[in-house]
Amino acid sequence: NKKGEVEMENSQRETICRQLCKMDYHGAMLTVVRSKCPSHIGAQGIVVMDTKNTFKLLGQDNIVRTIPKDTSVFQIQVDRFQLTMFGKYLCGKPAERTTKKFRKHLVPD
C-alpha cells in the first residue's frame, strides 16, 4: 500500500468502475496519462464534447484537442480520489453508455 492510497473492497471497486463507465463527462477535468499518440500524453482540459470515440478537451491555452478514447488512458480527480480510466471502456455515445450493461470485470490493457 503506497502512502496516501486508500484500500477498498472489491465490491466497492466494481461499483465505482460501473459508475465511471456510465458517468457523463461533460464539464469534467481530464488528464491523458497514456496514449498511442505521444503528443496527447499530459494533455489536460475540461470535456466540452463527448462523442462515441473521442473526448474534446478545452485546455488552459483555449485550444480544443480531440483525444481518441480507445487508445488513451485518462485520470480524473473525484473528491480526494484520483481515478484512472481506460478509454476503451468509455467508447460509445454518452446516452448509450448510461443504459449499457458492462461485464463484471473490467480488465486493463
C-alpha positions, 0 to 999 in steps of 0.5 A: 500500500503506497502512502496516501492510497486508500484500500477498498473492497472489491465490491466497492471497486466494481461499483465505482468502475460501473459508475465511471463507465456510465458517468457523463463527462461533460464539464469534467477535468481530464488528464491523458496519462497514456496514449498511442499518440505521444503528443496527447500524453499530459494533455489536460482540459475540461470535456466540452464534447463527448462523442462515441470515440473521442473526448474534446478537451478545452485546455488552459491555452483555449485550444480544443484537442480531440483525444481518441478514447480507445487508445488513451488512458485518462485520470480524473480527480473525484473528491480526494480520489484520483481515478484512472480510466481506460478509454476503451471502456468509455467508447460509445455515445454518452446516452448509450453508455448510461443504459449499457450493461458492462461485464463484471470485470473490467480488465486493463490493457 
